[in-house]
Amino acid sequence: MKQRFQWFVVLLGLCCQWMMQGRAAEGAARTGFVYDDVYLKHHTGAGHPERAERLTAIVSKLKCDGLLASLVPLRPAAASLDWITTIHAPGYVERVKNDCRDGTGYVDTPDAPASTNSYDVALMAAGGLLVAVDAVMEGKVRNAFCAVRPPGHHALKNRAMGFCLFNNVAIAARYIQKRHRLARVLIVDWDVHHGNGTQAAFYEDPTVFYFSVHLSPFYPGTGHADEKGEGKGAGFTLNVPLPAGCGDADYKKAFEEKLKPAADAFKPDFVLISAGFDAAQGDLLGRMKVTPEGFAALTRIVKGIAEKHCAGRLISTLEGGYNLDVLAASVEAHLRVLMDSKAAKN
């Protein structure tokens, strides 16, 4: 009888252990969602395509379809200047603050509109990604999507441009390396515009691999196939310029034939996505034809890379996307893949 009881205790302990492991795995597979109403306070002027309604459309869509409740809410905090200046010159950061608070209406150029709150909102946008990185590294979530604005991938070390003030994804890459001591970061940029600011930040850096697929010729005029990095960074930039009218098959081919082999060679410790949805069919600015299902396929490929090389560590952040209905549908498709534990085949 005593022996039977001992066996019962052992089996009970094993069952509890299996249950706890299952719950931990389930928790780790959850997807974080960075959002706060503070991002609506960045005012760009009447009729501007990069407007607050982009975020409210996303949140409304996720609520309506019952997806929002399944995401892990992550509350953003302002990034400290120590992290902002890993990418941007201190004098530029000061200029952004002064131009915003003085009410000039833009920073450096009219295509980087700003209001009196925009400096503080931009700090929160960059900080939102850092909160997401921490959540992934601490095991609170498996991956995360950051519904933040202003976007960032055009912002240069000393200059705002293309609706962007601070380069959110570049700052996150340096944060991953310096705060969490991970050596190699892969940045995948599928915005319809080339992320010139991100490329410039890491053009001579072999520890950050930058991959971009984008419309060419198009704003900002960079991202040619022969731009591959310089010095020690030679070979760690990969651009795939595409002509207008490309759709799901063209993008998937670029990811399968160009990104996957490069990522396998690089072996990233963390993956970041500059998730612009302005390559979507029906977008106001882009001239591409990617569908929500196409963005889901791209997400599946990138997620597979993260699962293969870095335990699924992946953060995506909103860049472009200006047709509200198409944007919301594309973000939902992207999130459903991030949330799906079976969608990481590579």
N, C-alpha and C positions, 0 to 999 in steps of 0.2 A: 504493500500500500504506500509506504514511504517512497519507494523507488518510483512508483507511478506518479506520485505528487511532484517529485523532483523533475521528472520528464515533462509534466504539465507546465511547471514553472519555466523550464527551458523553452518549450514551444511557445508559451505565452510571450516570453521575452523576445523571441525571434519574430513573432507576428507584430509586436509593437514596433520593433526596429524596422521591419519592412514597411509598415504603415507610415512611420516617420520619414523614411527615405522617400516614399512615394509622395508625401505631402511636400517635402523639401523640393523634390524635382518639379512638382506641379507649381510651386511658388516661384522657382527659378525660371520656369518657362513663361511666366507672365510678362506682359509688355507694359512699360511705363508710358505715361502721357503727360508731357510738360505743357501746361497752359495756365494763363492767368489773365484776368481782364485788364491788367496793366498794359498789355500789348495793344489794346485798342486806343491808348492815349497817344500813340504816335500818329499825328495827323499829317496827311500829305496833300491836302487840298481837294476841292470838289472835282470829281471826275477822274481822279488819278487811279490808274489800275492797281497800284499797290496800296490797298485800302483796308481799313479795319474789318470790313465785311468779309474779307477772305477768311479770317479766323472764325467769325460767327457762323459763316456758312458751313465750315468744317464741323464745328461743335454741334450745330443743329442737326446735321446729317447723322453724326455718330449717335446723338441722343435718339433721333427718330427711328433709327434702325436697331436700337438696343445695344450698340457696341460700346458706348462710353462707359457704362456700368461695369464692363468686363476689363477695362483698363485700370492700371494702377496710377492714381493721380500723383504727380510729382510737383511740388510747389517750388517755383523758381526763386532764386535770390540773386541780387546784383553781384556781378563779377567784380572782384577787387581790381584796382588799377595795376597791381602786380601781375595779374594774368593778362589783362588787356595789353600791357606793354611788352609781353612776350612776342607780340606780332606787330603792334603799332608804336610809332615813335611818340614819346611823351608830349612833344609839342603839338602833334596832330590831335592827340586825345584832348588836350586843353582847348584846341581850336574847335573841336566838335562841341565841347561843353559851352564855350562862349557863344558860338554861332547859334546854337539851339536856344540858350537862355536869353540871348539878345533879340530873338525873334526875327532873324534875318530871312527866314523862310527856307533856307537850304544850307548845306555844307559844301563848300568848294565849287559846286556846279549845280545848276537847276535840276539835273537829273538825279540829285540826291536830296529830295525835299525833307524838311525837318520842321518841327514845331517846338514850342518852349519845353515840352516834356520829353522830346525825342532822345536827348542824351541819357536821361535816367532809364527810359524804356530800352535803349540799346544796351545799357549795362545789364539789364534784366534778361534781354535776349541772349547775350553771351553767357550770362550766369545760368540760364535755363539748361544749356547744354552741359555745363559743369555739374549741375545737380544730377542730370541724367547719367553722366559718366560715373559719379559716385555711387548712384543707385545700382548700376550694373556691377561695379567693382565690389560693392558690399553684398551682392547677392540678393538684393531686394527685388530686382527684376532681371529678366534674361536679356532684354533689349528695350529700346525706347524710341518714341517719336516726339520731336519737339515742335509744337505748333507755336512758333515764335515769330515776331517781326520787330524791327526791320530785318530783312534778309541780310546776307553778309558776303557772299563769295566774290563780289567785285571789289570790295574794300581793300585798298592797298596800304602799305606801311604808312604813307604820308598823305593819302588822298581818299576822299569819299567819291563814289561814282555808282551808277546803275542801281539806285534805290538803296544802296548799302552804306552803312556807317562804320560798323566794326565787323571784322571777319569772324563770325561765330564759329564756323567749323575749324578754321585754322587755330583759333585760340583753344578750342577743345583738344586739338591734336597735341599742342604743347602742354596742356594741362595733363593729359594722359601720360606723357613722357616724364614730366617733371614732378607731378604730384603722385602719380601711381607707379612710376618707374618701369613702364613698359617701353620697350625699345622701338618697335616698328609699328607705324600707323598707316593704314590704307585709307585713302579718301576717294570715294566714288562719286562723281558729279554727273547727274543726268539731266540737269537743267538745260533748256534749249539754248541758253547762252553759255559761252565758255567762262569758267570761273578764273578770270585773269588774276584776281587778287590772291586766291589760294595757290595758284601755280607759282606766282612770283615769290610768295612767302617761303616756298620749299624747293625752289628751282635748283639750288646748289646743295640740297640736303638729301643724303641717301637713306635717312631714317623715316622719311615720309614719302610714300608712293602716291602720286596724284594721277588719277584716271578720269578723263572727261570725254563724254560723247555729246556732241552739240551740233547745231545748225551752223553751216559755214558756206559762203560768207555771211556774216551777221555781226551784230554788236557783241563784244567790244572790239572785234577785229583781230583777236588773238586766238590761239589754240590750233595752229597749223600742225600737220602731222610731223613735221621736222623739228618741232619744239619738244625736245626729249630730256631737258635738263642740262646743266653745265657743271664742270669741275667734278667734285665728288658725287654730285647729284645726277650726273649723266646717266641716262637709262632709267631714271626713277620718275619720269613724267611720261605719260602715254595719252596722246590726244587722238580721238577718232572723229574727225569732222565729217558731217553728213550733209547731203544736199536737201533742199526743201522737199517736203512731201513724203519723207520716210516714215514708216510706221513700225508696228510691233516686230515684224520679221527682221527688219534691218537693225533695230536696236538689239534684239535678242542675239543676232549673229555677231554683232560687235562684242557683246558681253561673253558669249561662248568662245569666240575665236581669239579675242584680244585680252579681255580682262582676266578670265579664268587662268590661262597659262601664266600671265604676269603675276597674278596673286599667288599662284602655287610656287613660283620662284621666289617671291618676296617673303612669303610666310608671315603675314601680319599678326601682331599681338592684339590689335583692336581695329575695328572697321567703322568708319564714319561715312554717312551718305549725305551729300548735298542734294536733297530731294526737291528739285524744282519740277513742277508739273505743267510747265508752259510748253512742253513738247506734245501736249495732249491735243487730240483732234478737237477743233472748235475753240482753242485758246485765242485770246484777244491779240496777243503779240507774236506768238510762235507760228510757224508754218509747217508743223509736223502733224502726224496722224496717229500718235500713240494712244491706245485705248486704256481704260482702267485695267482690263485683263492683261494688257501689255506691261503696265507698271507692276502688276502682280508678278508677272514672269521675271522681270528684272529684279524685283525684290527677292524672289525665290533663289535666284542665282547668287546674289550678294549674301543673302543669309546662309546659303550653303558654304560660301567661302569662309564666313565667320565661324560656322560650326566646325568646319574642317580644320581650321588653323588656330582659332583662339577661343574655344569653348563658347562660341555664340556671341561673344561681346560685340555689340553693334548698336550704334546710335544713328538715327536719321534726323535731319532738321529741315524744315520748310525753307525753300528758296523762292522760286517763282511759281506762277500758276494764277491766271487772272480771269478765267471764265468760272464764275462761282460754282455753278452746278457741276461742271466737269472737274474742277479742283476738288470739290467735296467727295465726289464719287471715286476719284483717283486716290485720294488719301485713304478712303475707306478700304479700297482694294489693297493698298500697300499695308495697312494695319492688319488686315485679316491674315496676310501671309506672315507678318511678324508674330502674330498671336498663335499661329498654327504650329503645333509641335511636330507635325508630320511634313511640314513644308520646307525642310532643310536638306533635301537630297541634292547631292553635288556629283 
